[in-house]
Structures are given as structure tokens and as C-alpha cells.
Amino acid sequence: MPAVDVPKEALETISLEAQDGSIRGNFMRLGACVTDLLVKDKNGEWLDVVTGHDDRAKYLEDPPVYFGACIGRVGNRIQKSQFTVPSTGKTHKVSQNHGKHSLHGGFVGYDRKAWSIVKQSKDSITFELEDADGTEGYPGNVKATVSYTLANNGKWQISMGATTDQETPISMTQHVFFNLDGYKEETMSHYRFGMLADKVVAVDDELIPTGKFDDVKGTPFDFQQTADLGSSIEKTGGLDHCFVYQKDAGQKAKMSLWSPKSGVRMEVHSDQIAAQVYTAVGFDGSIPRKASQGGPSKTYGKMSAIALEQQSLIDGVNQPDWKVKQFLKPGEEYKWEATYSFAVADKA
């Protein structure tokens, strides 16, 4: 595992707040990362609803947990750590950091780089990263941007972009983990979850796509009508799957998550075609929680948070039959937008 060295100022806190005071957040240049996100519960108390580390140095420890970070160039897995660029026919080998496969951009992906700040206000910030040709095996010089805005009525708006001087794969995501109780509750067994996804990417034992899609109807993966998240976790052993949104989802919220205990309800609008849903199967109780969530004496336990990673289809670079665009050419612009909206509600 390569050593990661970033300037100390990349770990410094950058605080934002919506103009109406409905949502607050802390961010940092390392990984263009969200470290804290605070909204009010049904009692009017502030809750920090995302996982993270109080000790910022832990964001550089191995293996990475990807708390709240921007992921790139390619989120999720690339099978056998290789792909072929369509315009050149050249096969590129990228870092094998996950068995024989590549995960989340390699050993030092976008989550472990110090981004620059190019624009900042009280409620918004834009980060920029220059990713050199050959880094982690990827071709082309890429300039990536991530903008975060905390907007009125409890909204966290995300916009990502990228340009390149050579054709290269780009499929970025935001790897934030949510716990809508601010860890006042130890599990998500009481959560209600809805998602306008009618298919899930079929994968093998190493979570690599087989090239097929499974219908979710009638299975524990069916959240087209709001369902008990805890029941699905119990039946499946936990989620780490790429769900494909319904083609007719339109402008509707593509996801909703609600805790009846805190009363916090989150809706997700996204222009992406899929989302990786990960219920923190790998959390093992070894990572101290932030003080805002009962730490450091308490830890992040298994299935205690959920990542809802808006993205394209996983390993799409190796699935030409899917006909999803994941290679960016010079002169083109990659764009990605999502909004996570928080409010107090008495039902899912």
C-alpha cells in the first residue's frame, strides 16, 4: 500500500451552512470530503447524520473506509483491473487494490488526494483536482471538480464534473454513510427505505458483474414500495449491490430513507442511472465514532450506516453490451448531480 502524504491544511475543517440555517456541514480538501452533516430531528435537536473521524489523520489510514469522500476516476470495481479504450483499442492495466480487481480508483484514488478550493461562500464550496496521465494506470490528464451547496429547506446539493485530454474512463461517486439517528440508535433495523429501482446488477462471489440484471420484484431487494430495511438486511445478510433505477423515474425522488425514532426523512434526487447501496457490512466495531455520535468510547458497528452512492453501472467499462457511456473523450464534459433533502416527517 503506497504511503499517502498530503499537506496538513488539506485536513482543516471548512464549515458551511444554509442561508435559512436548516442544515450545517463540515468539509475538507482531502478527498473533497464531507466530515459532518447536521440536521434537526423531531425534537428540534441537531443530529450529525454522517460517519467520520474526529482525528483527521485516520482518513489516511489503511485500509481506507471512504467516509464521506469523492471517489474517482472510477467508483466501485473494475474486474481484473483492466479495460480497453474504445477509440484506441489499447488495454490498460490499473492498480490491483482489491484482490485481482481494482476498487474506487486504486490505491490512491480521489478520496486520498488533496483537492484545491477554487470557489467558496458561506453555503457553498467548489473543489478541483488535477489527476495526471498514468496515475494508478489511467490514461489522460483529467481535471475534476466537486461542488457542494447547503441550500434552504435542508438540502445538500452535489455537482461533479471532469474533462480530459485523452479518452479515459470516468465514473465518479460520493461515498457518504448515513445514520439518520445520529447514532442515538445502534442499528438501522427500524428504518423504512424506498427506491425507484426495478433491477439489480447480478454479481459473482467477488461482487463482479456477470453481465446480467436481476428483477427485484418479490425479492428482499424490492424497495419500489417503501419497505423495512431491517427485514431486507436480515434476509440478505446485508446489501452491497448496484441497483438500476426505473427508466420512467423521471424527476421523482429516486430514494427515500426514514427513521421513525428521530423522525428524520431523507429524499435523494439524482441524474444517475444507478446507485450502489451498501449497508456497512464491513464495519466491525474497530473504528471509534465521532464525539458528536457518542465516541470515542463507542464504535461504528456492523450494519449501523448506509451508503447510497449515486453512480453509473458498476464495471460498465467492461460491459459494452450495456451501452452505458463511461469513457470520456477530449472536448466532452462529464457531469453528475444529486440532491439529498432532509426533513422531519411522521411517516415514510
Secondary structure, 3 states (H helix, E strand, C coil): CCCCCCCHHHHCCEEEECCCCCCEEEEECECCEEEEEEEECCCCCEEECECCCCCHHHHHCCCCCCCCEEECCECCEEHHHEEECCCCCCEEECCCCECCEEECCCCCCHHHCECEEEEECCCEEEEEEEECCCHHHCCCCEEEEEEEEEECCCEEEEEEEEEECCCEECECEEECEECCCCCCCCCCCCCEEEECEEEEEEECCCCCEEEEEEECCCCCCCCCCCEEHHHHHHHHCCCEEEEEECCCCCCCCCEEEECCCCCEEEEEEECCCEEEEECCCCCCCCCECCHHHCCCCCECCCCCCEEEEEECCCCHHHCHHHCCCCEECCCCCEEEEEEEEEEECCCC
